Amino acid sequence: MTGLRRGGGTTALVGREDEQAELVAFVKSATGRALVLRGETGVGKSALLSHAAALAEQEGHPVLRVAGVEAESELPYAGLHQFLHPLLADVARLDDGARAVFDAVFGGVQGDPPSVMALGIAVLGLLSLSSAQRPLLLVLDDAQWLDDSSAAIYGFVGRRLVGSPAKMLVAVRTDLTSRFDTAALPELPITALTDADAARLLDDRYPELSRRVRRIVLEQARGNPLALVELPAHFAGRLDDLPVEDLIGQHGVPLPRRLQHMFGTRICALDERVRTELLMGALDGAGTPSGTDAVPGTRRGMHDADAAVAAGLLDIDVVTGDLVFRHPLVRSAVIRMATPNQRRAAHLALARFHRENLERRATHLAAATVDPDEDVAGVLEAAAGSATRRGGALAAVTWLTRAAELSENHADRSRRLTDAAFVAGHAARLGQANRLVRAGLATGSTDSPASVLAAAYRALYQDGDVRSTHRQVSAAIEKLRDTEKLRDAGTAVADGAAGPDEVLTRLVNLLLAISQFSGDRATWESTRGLLASLGGLVTEHSRLYGDTWSDVIRHGAGWAGPVRRAAASLSELEPWAVTRLGVSAYHLDVLNHYRPHLQRVVDRELETGAVATGMVMLHQIMLDQMTAGEWARAEDTGQRGLDLATEHGHHLFAAQSRAYLAQLAALRGQVRQARDLQAEVDAWARPRGLGFLTQVADSAGATAALGSGDHETAYLYAIGITEPGTFRPYAYQASRTLLDLVEAARCTGRVVQARAHALAARDTGLPEVSPRLALVTYGALAMTAEDEREAAEMFTRAASHPDAGRFPFELARIRLAHGIRVRHVQGPAAARRYVVPAAEAFERLGAVGWTERARAELRSTGAPPPVPALDPASLTWQERRIADLAASGLTNKEIGRRMHLSPRTVSSHLYRVFPKLGITARAALRDALSRTDAAQV
């Protein structure tokens, strides 16, 4: 028999020979692995889990059990608690970093909420430690009910068990979606029993069954073990007297529903006290098998329910003696059979039981309360804040929405719906955010500031609308400003108009984001004028954003220090506040101070939290990787951001990802790819007035043209961003393309324009704004100096800048340009000290066009091109396989078909391979691979 007594042990299995053989091999495997059992309700998944657990215990392996419970599916990390509690002694033996990760999630200490990767790695470390003496088996039953946060961690761990001594066995239902549907773990389908095995199971359990009833049960059960065992028991004592239609039940109703109805008839036969006990257990997640209670006392157990045991609804756990539900369908039936008033009363009692547990108390109060209640709404709001800080933005949306429903006045209802829409928007749930906005319209007008906020957020990030959103948000801010002026003047305002500060701050920050994406002077001047009229209503952070996002040349001086210092307290901020500061850090070229935190939390936000904010984090990580010369990683990060933005319908973020990928392709000399992406971005962004993106596209065009030696085209792109000798106000790429414009002008004979632009950079004070601007300003002055003394002095100031090493591409360009100048004035020998390190840097970066230019200059100095040190270990197995196939003469398309990759992905891999092998062209692959193999011998 397969899996019917979930708590009281299992009898011998009937049939399932193939599945049993698979599980034996799984348990006895010498290495760690994961396996997902997938099947319909009652098909025997739990019995097979118990069978595998028994096999493991016979081998001397410890077994940890976790069970998903629908009542806990909205509680962040509830499923992970079950895993951690039995291993607390081992957690104490972990290093400080791993313990800090667990403490940050489960409330032990304050700190950065860890990412899925950080927490997953900590769990893997704990599993490895716990399995050091004996291999450990982790069993996850009813995994479709695990909360999203826990399921994400288990999926991460399951994909990385190979080579460890731990194994993970998971059971999920086919009729419900879960994160394990996309976890990419091996699966074992669990189907119905064969006709012969079904008959054998029925005969073993009910040998005295009449032929007529036996035929009907077999026909209706269709090989489902639970139905085979429960249907005869349901009709005990009256099988032969009932008409066929009563035995069959409702025509067309799915088998699980009929089984649930069958359990319901047994529940109805119990007295009210026992039914209440079962209801309390079902609503609180109690009644699961031993070993799955996260912490003793976390769930309220069931007591004095012997009648339910006798009715076949509960079992007694053989290990703990606790009462457990015979099957999840019993739990569902208990809840379904209760009246709404009975369920509310049970939830209220459970809320009192969990008065010290904020999130569990909130869950039960939300279900227990019917009429508006500000105290309950406050508890739900507090729970939402707790969930957000721990990476549970989706749970926060649910609690804030319910808090709004229970608010006692229109102002609080509107505020909480706005908060819910705000969090939903950052979680990339734009449709849900829009519905929440529409729900909020019942408490106010369609042009209320809160409604405008959510609608404009959606219009900006989904459609790239900066024109109408700027007008609407500006009008909403003016409305709130005038309300505050009336209040300050002592004039009565309408009920519900109190407390605009939070909505106003969000509107201001959104207006700043709209203005940044517009990249338009008139738009920015309108925004800054409106903010000036607000006076003290604008927060210090919003002022920081306004100065650094708009025009760092004119307004950014003095902000670098505060932005760097803010990096020390990022863990105390909401994720969207972190990314706003990250944007400022990017403009001030101090994003490297933020990247460690961003990399720690980005996976958490993308998996279980603020997904849209996670996409912004990916942009910022990519930009810093590009700055630091980590171009292969930057491409992976950018492609990941593009895939997510496309999946979630964030067209603005998708275009932004393409723009940054175009810049990266231009840096690497992938001219065709850069121009294709540039054209795609320009076609989408320019009609919408998205100057921020069209400037990035023009910058990519200039860089790609320079790398390929097309200096006239580079100059035309550069002056499209800003004219020589000036820095167009509120054009953020104007300062970032300083070297491009200067070099393109010099190489096309526009020496006067090049010099004027370098001097403008100095006179405008760019070196005081950021370290990168200091580096490129001194570099531009060295390139355009009218005498050699100034050239040497400016070059020395650039090369010796304390932060010069953080910008390897810019530094290499400045060295190469200075080396060329020195060769013309002092001769080849003197130039080598500048050209050699420049060539080596371009080789390391994988800047193909620039590498060829540097090598040509090296030949002009009489020095041989540097032979890069081969690092065969740096090639991944996939990169080596692609390189081998390319060296054999296959095209990217042919390689892609063979390795199930797109031709574009193959191309990306090859561009990562080239700099690792010290080559710049496909034709050199064969020789480079031969040298690599020789180096390994």
N, C-alpha and C positions, 0 to 999 in steps of 0.2 A: 504494500500500500504506500502511496506517496503522500506524505506530508500532511496529515490532518490533525494530529495532536501537537500543537505548537508549543505548549508549555509543559505538558506532562510526559514527555518522552515520545519516541516513535516506535512503531512496530516494524517488522521486517518489510522491506519494499517489495512490491509486486511489479514485475516487469522492469522497465528502465535499464536494461542491461547495457545499452550503449552509453547512456548518461552516467551510470555507475562506473563504467570503465574510464570514462573521461575524468570523473572526479577522483578516482584512484590515482590516475596519472598526474592529475593536478596536485593532489596532496603530497605525493611522493616525489614530485619534481625537485631536482637538486637546486634550482634557482627560484627566485621570487617571480611571481606573475600575478595577473589579475584575470578574472573571468566573470562575465555577467550572465546570469540565468534569466531568460525572458520568456514569459508565458502568461496565459489568462488567469483570472482569479480562480483559485481552487484546483489548479492543474498539478500542484504538488511541488512548487518551488521551495517552500519552507521545509518540506520533508527532505528534499535533496540537500538543502543547506545543513540540516541536522545530521544527515547521513555523512556529509563531508566533515562536519565538525567531529563526529564520533570517530571517523577514520583518523583524523589528525590527533585526537586525544589518545587513540590506541598507539600512535607512533610516538607519543610523548611530547606532542607539540601543544603549547598553550593556545587557547581559542578566546578571542575577544568578540563579543556580539554587540551589534548596534541595530536598532529597529527604527525605521521611520514611522512617525505617527502624524496623522493629518492635523491633529490639534496643535502640533508644534511646528508645522511647516512654515509659519510666518515668523518664528523666533530665530534671529540670526545666531548661528553656531550651536543651536540646540543639539543637532546630530553629532557634532564634534565633541561636545561635552561627554556624551556616552562613551566615546573612545578614550578620552583622556582620564576619566576618573579612576579606572582600574590601574592606570599606569602612573599615578601621582608620585610614587616612590622613585620611578625612573625619571620623571620630569625633574625631580630635585637633583638628579645626578648629571643633568645636561649642563653645558657651559652657560655662562651668563647671557650671551647673546640669544641662544635658543629659548632660555627661560623667559627672557624679556619679551620675546615674540608671543609666547603663550599668555604672559601676564597682560600684555597690551590688549589682547582680544577678550580675555575673560575677566578683566577688571582688577587684576592684582596691583598694577601700577599704572601711572600715567605715561604715555609715550605714543610714538607714531603707530597708528593702526597698521599692521603689516599687510603687505600685498598677498595675493594668492600664492605667488611664488615663494615669498619669505616664509609664510605659514606652512605651505606644503613642504618646503625643505626642512623646516623644524619637525614636522610630523614624520618625514622620512628618517630623520636622525633619531627620533624617539623610537620608531619601529626597529631601526637597526640596533639600537642599544638594548631594547627589550628582547630582540631575537638573537642576541650574541651567543647565548648558551644553547637555546633550542629554537628552531624555526617557529614563527608565530603565524597563526591564521586569523585574519580579520574578516568577520562575516557581517554583511550588511543586508538585512531583510527589509522588505517593503521600502526600498530605496527611493521609490517615486515620491514618497512623502518627506524625504529629507529636506530641510531648509536649503535655499539656494547657496548660502555661504558654505555650509558643510559639504554639500554635494560637489561644489567646485573644488574644494580641497581634496576630497576623496578621488575625484577624477584626475586631478593633478598627480596624486600619489600613485594611483593605479597605473598610470602610464610610465612610471619610473621605478617599478619594483624589480625589473630585470637586474640580476647581479646581487640583489639583497636576499637575506634569508626569510623575508616576510612574504605572505601571500594575501590576496584579498578576493573574496567571493561575494558577489552582489546578486540580489534578486529584485527584479522590477516587473511590474504589470505591463502588458501590451496595450491595454486600453487607456492608459494615462500617460501623458507626456512627462518627461523628466530630463534633468541635465545629463543623465547617463545615455540618453538617445544620441547625443553628439560627443560623448566622452572618448570615442575612438578606442574602446577597450574590446578585447576578444569576447565573443558572445556564444552561448550555447542555447539554442531555442528549446524550450520545454513544451512539447505538444501533448495532445490527448493520448491516453493509453490506447493501445491496439484493441480491437474487439475481443481478442482472446484474453488479454490481460485484464480488460475491464470486467469480463465475465468471471474471471478467476477471483478478482478482488471482491466482487459482489457475493460470489458463492462462499468465499472465506468468511465474510462478515455476516451474511444472512443465508445460512444453508437451508433453512426451512421455508424460504420464500416460494410462493406459488409460481407456477410457470407463467401465468398471465401477468402477474405483477412484475416478475423478473424481466419479462420482455419489455414492459412499459418503462421500467426504470432504466434499463440499458439503452432503450431508444431515446429517452429524454436526457439522460446524463451525457451521452455522446462522448464517453471516455473521460469525463471530468471526475477525478477521484473524490473530490468533496461532495459532488452531487451523488455519486454512487453510494457513499456512506450515509449521507444525511437524508436522502429522499425516502428510503424505506423506514428509517426511524421516525420520520415526520408522520407517516401514516400508520404507525404501529397500532395493532389491535383492530384496525378497520380496513385493511388493505383489500380484502376480497369483497367487501360490501360496497365500496365506492364505485361510482361509474367512472369510465375511462377519462372523461373530460376533467373530473376532479383530480385524478391522479396526475394528469398532464399539466394542469395549471393553466395560466393565461396564455393563449395562443399569441405568438409573435413577441412575447416578452423575453429579453435576453436571460440566459441561465443565471448569471449573478444576481439579477433583480429578483428572480423567482426564489433563489436560495435565501436572499435577504428577507423576502416576504415570509418564507418558511420559518426563519429564526424569529421573525416578528410575532408569529402566533405563539411561540413558546414564551416570549417576553411578556405578552399580554396575560399569560396565565400566572405570572408571579404577583406577589402582593406589592403594594405601592412602595413600601420601605426598601425592598430589594431592588425594585426598578430604579428608585432614586440612587441607590448605591452604585448600580451599574452605570447610570447616567453620569454621575460625578466622575467615575473612573474613565468613561469614554471621552468626556469633554476635556479631561486634564491629561490625556495621554497615558494613563495608568493601564495596568493589565497587559504589559508587554513581557516577553520572556526574561528570565534571569540574566543579569549582566548588561541590561540595556537601560537601566535607570541611571541618568547622568550623575547625580549626586543623591545619596539617601535623603529623602525628604523633599526632593525637587518636585515629585509628583505625589498627589494624594492617592494612597492605595485604597483598595476595596476590602470591606470587612463584612462578616456575618451575612454571607450570601450563599449558604449551602444549597438553598433551593435552586439557584442558578447553576450550580455545579451539577446537581441532580438532573436538571433539564438539558444538560449538554451544551450550555452556553459558556460556562467557565471551566477551566482546568485548574489544578493546583500545581504550581511549579515544584518540581521534585527537588530543586536545589534550595530555594528560599522559603518554600511553603506559601508564597504569595498567590493570590487569585489572579489568573490571567485569562484574557479572552481566548476562546477556542479558535477563533479566526477573525481577521479584520472585518469580515462581513457582519459578524455579531456586533462589533462596535458600531458599525454604520447603522445597523438595524435598531440598536438601542436609541441612538440619537434621533433616527427618523420616527420612531414610535412615540417619542415624548412630545407633549404639546409645547407651543411656544412659551407659555408661562412656566412650565416645568423646566425648560431649558434655561430660561432667564434666571429662575431661582437657583438653579445649580451653578450657573456662572457667577452669580453674586456670592454664593457661599465659597466658591473657589477663589474669588478675588480676595475675600477676607483671609482665606488660608494662605495666600501668596502675598500678604500685605508688605513683606520685606523684599519682594522681587518685583522691581518696577515693570519690567516688560511682560512678565506673566500676569501680573495684576492688571495691567492695561489691557491685555488681550481679553481677559474675562469681563472686565468692566465694560468694554466696548460692546460685548455681546449681551450683557445683562441690562443695559440701560436703554430705555425707550424714549423718554421725554428729555428735553434739553436739560443739561446739568453741567454747570461751569466747573465744578470740582472734578468730575470725570473727564471733561474735555481737557482740563489742565494736566491730568495724569497722562492722558494719551499724547499730549503735546510734548511732555517731558520724555516719554518713552521714544517718541520720534526723534528727538534730539540725541538720545542715547544711541539709537540705532544708526543714525547718520554718522556719528563719530566713529562707530565700529565698522563702517562700510556697508550698512544695511539700508541704503537709500530707498529701496523698493518697499521694505517694511515701513519705513518712515512715511511714505506717501499714503499707505493704507491707514495708518494711525492718524495722520493729520486730516485726511478726508473724513474719517469718523469723528474726530474732534470737532470739525466744522459742523457736522450734522447735529452734534450735541451742544453747540454754542447757544448761549441764552440771548445774544443780541446780534444784530446784523453786522456790526463792526467786527466782532470777533469771528463770526462765521466767514465774512469776506476775507479777513486777514489769514485765517487758517486754510481756506481754499486757495488763496494766493500762495501761501507757503507750500501747500501740496503741489500746486501746479509748477512752482519754481523748482522744487526738488525733482518732480517728474520730468521737467524739461532737461535738467542736468543729468538725469538718468536715461536720456535719449528716448523717453516715452512721450514724444511730441503729441501724438494722438490723445493720449490720456491727459496730458497737460491741457489740451484744447477743450476736452470734455469737462475738466475741472473748472476752466474759465467759464464755460457756458453754464455750469451749475451755479457758479458764483453770481451770474447775472440775475438770478432770482432775488438776490439781496441788494442789488444796486443797478445803476444804469450801465448801458453798454460802453460808455466812455469813462467809467470810473477808473481811477489810476491803477487799481489792482488788475482790472480787466485788460487795460491797455498794456500793462507790463507783460502778462502772459501771452497775449496775442502778438505783441511786437517781438517777443523772444522767438516765437515760432516762425514768424514771417522772416526774421533776419537769418536764423540758422538753417531753416529748411529751404527758403527761397532766395536768400541773399538780397532781400529788400532793404536798402538803406535810405531810400528817398522818403517813402511814406512813413516808415517807422520813425525816422528822425522827427518828422512833423508831429506825429501822434504822441511820441514820448515827450517831446518838448512841451506840448500842450498840457499833458498830464502833470508834468513837473510844475508848470506855471499855475495850474489849478491848486496843487498842494501848497505852493508858495503863497498864493493869495489867501488860502485858508489860514495859514499860519500868521499872516499879517493881520487878518481879522481877529484872530485869537489874541495876538499881542496887543491889539488895540482895545481889547475888552468887549468886542462885538460877539454876540451869541452866534454859534454855528450850529448847523443841523446835527441832530443826534446821529451818532455813528461816524462822525468825521474826526474823532479823536485818534491820536497816536499814529500820525502819518510817517514817523521817522524811518521805520524799516522799509516801508514801501517806497518812500522818497529816495532812500539810499540805493535801493535796487534799481529804481528808475534812472537815477543819475549814472550808476555804473553801466547800465545797459546803453544809455545815451552815449557814454564814452566809447563803448565797444562799437556802436553803430558808426560813430564819427571816425574811429580808427579804420574800420573797413572801408569807409568812403574815401579816405585819403585826400579829402577835398578841403581846400583852404576856407572857403565860405562856410562850409558845414562846421568845421572846427571853430571858426571865429564865433559862429552863432552859439555853439555849445559852450564855449568858454565865457561868453557874455552872459548866458543864462545862469551858469554856475556862480559867476560873480554876484549876480542879483540875489542868490540864495544866502549869501553871508555865512553865518554860523551853522546853517542847516547842512552844509556839506562836511562830511567827515574828513579826517586827515588822510585816510587811505584813499578816498575818492580824489582828493587834491593831488595826491601822489600819482594816481593813475592818469589824471588829466594832464599833468605836466610831462610825464614820461611816455605816455602813449601818443601824445599829439606831435611834439617836435622837441626831441631831446637837445637839439642845438640851441633853441631859444628858451626852453623852459626846464631842461633836465639837469642843469648844473646844481650840485649840492645834494642830489637824491641818491647817488650811488652808495654812500655810507649807510643811510637808513635802510635801503633795500638789502644790502649785505647783512646788516644786523638782524633784520626780520627773518632771515633764513634760520636763525637759531631757535625760533619758536613756531615753526610751521605745523608741528604736530597738534598745536592748540587750536588751529584754524579749520574751518570747514573746507572741503576740497576745492570749491570754486573760489574761495578767498586765496588759497594757495596759488592757483593758476593765474589769478589777476596779478599777484605780486610777481609771478614768474614772467608774465609779459613785460612788466617793468624791468625785471632783471635782464631780459633779452635785449631790450632797447639800450640798457646801460652796460651791456656786455659783461654782466656778472652772473649769468645763468648757471655757471659751473658751481656756484654755491647752493643752487637749488636742485641740481640734478640728482644727488644722492637720495633726497627725500622723494622726489618724483618717481624714481625707479623703485623705491620701496613700496609705494602705495598705488602705482598706476594699475597693476594687475587686479588689485582688490576693487578699485573703482570700476574697471571694465567688466569684471565678473559679477559683482554683487552690488555695486553702488552707483555713483553718478557717472554713467557711461559717457555722456557728452563731455563732462569735465575730464574724464580719462582720455578722450580723444585729444583735448587741448594739451594734456600732459604728454602724450605721445609726440605732438608737434614740438613741444619745448625740449623734450629729450632728443629728438632728431636734430633740432637746430644746434644744440650744444655738442652733439656728436659730430656734426658737420664742422663746427668751429674747431673742435679738438683734433680733427683729422681722422676720426673713426668712421670712415665713409661706408664701409661694408655694413656696419651695424646701423648706420643712419638710414641706409636703403631699406633694410629689414624693418626698422621702426616706421619709416614713412609708408611702406607698402601695407603694413599692419593698420596704420591709421586710415589709409585710403579704403581698405577693405571694410573696416568698421563703419566709416562714414557712409559708404555706399549702402551697406546693409541696413543702416538705421535711417536712411533718407535725409541725412544731414548734407545737403548739396553744397553748402558753403564750406564746411570742413573738408569735403571731398575735393573741391577746387583748391583749397588751401594746401592739402596734401600733395596734389599734383604740381602745384607751383613750387613747393619745396623740393619735390623729386626732380623737377626740371632744373632747378638750381644745382642740385647734386649731380645730375647727369652732365651738366655743362662743366662743372669742376673736373669731372673725371674724363672729359673729352668724348663723351658719348653724344656727339653733336646731333645726330638724327633723332635720338630719343628725346634730347632736350628740346629740340624744335617742335617735335610732335606734341609734347606735353605743354610747351609754351603756347602753341596755337590753340590747344583745347581749353586752357585756362583763359586765354584772352577772349576767345569766342563766347565764353559763358560770363565772364566778369565785366567786360567793357560795356556791354549794353545796360548792365545793371548799375553802372557807376561805382564799381568796387575798385577804387584806385589802389587800395592796399595790395590787391592781387595782381592788377595789371602792372604795377611797379615791380613786383617780384618776377613776373613774366618777362618784362623788359630787361631786368637785371640778368635773368638766365640767358636771354638772347645776347646780351653784351659779353657775358663770360664765355659762352659757347663760341662766339665769333673770335674773341681774343685767343682762346685756346687753339683754334684752327688757323690762326694767322690772318683772319679777315678783319683787319683793323678799321676799315671804313664802315663796315656794318656795325662793328662794336661801338664806334663813335656815335653813329646815328641812334642806336638804342640808348646809349648813356645820356645823350642830350635830350632824349624824350622824357627822361626822369628829371633832369635839372640842367639848366644852361651853365656853361663854363663861367667861373668867376662868381658864382652865387649858389646858394643852397635853397631850393624852392621851399617856401614855408609849408610845413605839414606834409611833406613828401618824405616818408621815413627812409626810403632807399636812397635819397639824395646823398647822405653822408656815407652810407654803406657801399656805394659805388664810386667812391672817391678815386681809388686806384684805377678802376676800369676806365673812367673818363680821362684821367691824366695820361695813362699809358696809350690809350687809343688816340688821343690828340697828338702825343709826341710821335707816334709811329705813322701818322698821316700828315706830318709836317705842320701841324697846328701848335707850334711850340709856344706861341704867345698865350693861346687859350689854356694850354696845359699849365704854364707857370701861373697864370691868373687864378686858376682853380686851386692850385696848391697854396698860394698865398691867402686866398679866401678862407681856406680851411684853418690856417694858422690864425688869421685875424678874427675869425668868428669864434675862436676859443675851443675848437674841437678837442685838443689834447686834454682839456680840463673836464670834459664830459665823461669819457670812458677810456679804459686802457687800449681797446682796439682802435678807437679814433685817434688816440695819441700815436700809436704805431704807424697807422697808414698816413697820418698827416706828416710825420717826420719822413716817412718813406717817399711821399709825393714831393716834399721839398728837396730831398736828396736827388730824386729823378730829374727835377726841373731846375736845379741850382745853376746859377750863371757863372760860378767859379768853383774850382775843385776843392777849395778849403771849405766852403759852405756844404758842398756835396758830402765831403768826408764827415763833417761835423753832424749833419742831419742823419746820415746813415748810422753813425755811432750812437746817436740818441735813440734811433729806432731799434737797432740790434741789441742795445744794452738795456732796453726798457724792462723792468722787473717782470712784466706779464707777456713779454714778446713770445716766449715759448708756448703760450696757450693758443696762439694763432699761427700754426705752422705753415699754412698755405700763404697767408699774407707775408710772413717773414721770408719764405722762400722766394716769392716774387720780388720783394725788395732787394734781397741778396743778388738774384740773377740780374736785375736791372743795373744795380751798382757794379756788379762784376763786368758787365758789358761796357759800361762807361769807363771803368778802370783800364780795361784792355785797350780801349782806343787812346787813352791818355798815357798810361804807364807801361803798357805792354802785356803780353800773354801771361808771363810768370806771375805778375802782381795780381792778375784777375782770378787766378785759380783758387785762392783762399776764400773767394766769395761764391764762385760758380760751383765748385765741388759740393759744398754743403747744400746749395740750392738744388742741384741735380739729385743728390741723395734723398732730400726731403720729398721732391716730386715723385721719385721712385716709390718711396714708402707709402705716400698718400694714394698712389694709383692715378695721378693726374697725367693722363696719357699725352695730351697735346703739349703740356708744359714740360714733361719729361723729354720729349723729342727736341724741343727748343733748347733745353739745358744741355742735352747731349751734343747738339750741334755747336753750341757755344764752347763746350769743353774741347771739341775737336779744333775749334779756332784758337784755343789757348795752347794746343799741342799736348794736352793731357788725355790719356785714354778714358773712355767712359767708365764709371765705377761699376764693378761687378757686384751686384747685390748678394748679400749672404742668403743662401737658400735655407728656408726653414720648412723641411718636408713635413714636420709634425703639425704645421699650421693649416694644412689642407684637411678639411673634413672628408669623410669617406665619400660623401655625395659629390663634393668638389673634385676629388681625385677621379671618380668614375666619369664625370662629365668631361674632365680634361682628357682622360684617356680616349673617350669616344670622339672628342673633337680632334685630337691628334691623329686618330685613325682616318679622318677625312669626312666624318658624318657632319651634316648640317645641323643647325640648332633645331630645326623642325624634326629631323630624323632622331636626334637625341631625345627630344621631348616625347615623341611617340614611344621610344623604348623605355624611358624612365617615368612616364606618366606625368610629365611636366609641360607647362606652356613654353613655347619658344622664347618668350620674353623672360621667363624665369631662368631658362638655360643661359641666356645672354647675361643676365645679372650675375649668375654664378661664375661665368667665365671672366667677367670684369673684376670679380674678387680674386680669382685665381691668378690673373696676369701679374699684379704687383707682388703677390706672394712668391711667384717664381722669377721675378725680376725681368719680365718681358712686357712688351707693349703690343704684340700682334699675335694672331692665331697661328701664323706660320712658324713661330718660334716654340710652339708647345712641345713638339716631339723632343727636340734637343734639351729643353728645360726639364722635362720629365725624366729624361735619361740621366741628366746630372743629379736630379733629386734621388733617383734610385741608387746611383753610385755613391752619393753621400751617406745613404743609409747602410751600405754594406760595411 
